[in-house]
Amino acid sequence: MKAIRIATLVAALCVGMTTVAAAQSTEPQKGQGDGRRGGGMGGWLLKDITLTDAQKDQVKTIREKYLPQQMELRKSAQATGSVDEATRAKMADLQQKQAAEIRAILTADQQVVFDKNLATMKEQMAERKNGSS
């Protein structure tokens, strides 16, 4: 059970760090001509999707919208050294809302890729959860 809590905290921290990094820079990373930041939930969900400049701006705005709430939950988890069920549920809810908002700005073709990426990410998370139990 402790391993699951630690894994969840690590995952939440990675998502938060990716969001912070994405919010700090709009410069394209080498190897990514569309300006997305690699890694974390945002990188996985937008993998193989080429965003327009307008979509990039919208994604940045969405990420910045959720950043304060994610940081607050992360600070709370760090202060206690563990993630309780309520905090875990809040983190998951924020991630779902953010993903839904990002999906809404995509074209139908982009949404197909996004949905595939989301399903892959959920499978990988479930495998990790089952492997660490």
Beta strands, then each sheet from edge to edge (+ up, - down):
end
